[in-house]
Amino acid sequence: MAAPSSLKDSGTAPEKGKWYSLLSDHGDGVGMLTKSYHYTSPSGEEHPDNPRQLHVLEVVEPATYGVGYSNEESVLCMWLDSPSPGRIAVHHISFPLSQFQELVAEGEEPPEFDALKAQQASQGGLG
């Protein structure tokens, strides 16, 4: 199977509400966002190399307040992590549009998203 091509290679723009797979580790040290991670479902099912998925929340204009300065559009994303078995944590990150297009390929909703929705429902909708 051929490696997935980045959005840049396919000439595709990111879309709000879609999931994208991170193609490689991004960043350094403690703050590094890894291409894959270990996830244990609430039922105890192990997913040792779960692909990191980024969910596009919004694509915003350059220099949008609260996002950080960029001279191009920024892509605001949500990504999920599992700090302990059966628990899902939500994190947010933004990328300049051109960087996001180089780092990701078309993705799919990760299995832990259902666990997150169940977790939020049990907490009264709080995330």
Salt bridges, closest charged atoms under 4 A:
GLU45 OE2 - HIS47 NE2 3.76
GLU46 OE1 - HIS38 NE2 2.42
GLU58 OE1 - LYS16 NZ 3.13
ASP81 OD2 - HIS91 NE2 3.95
GLU102 OE2 - LYS8 NZ 3.42
GLU106 OE1 - LYS18 NZ 2.81
ASP114 OD1 - LYS117 NZ 3.42
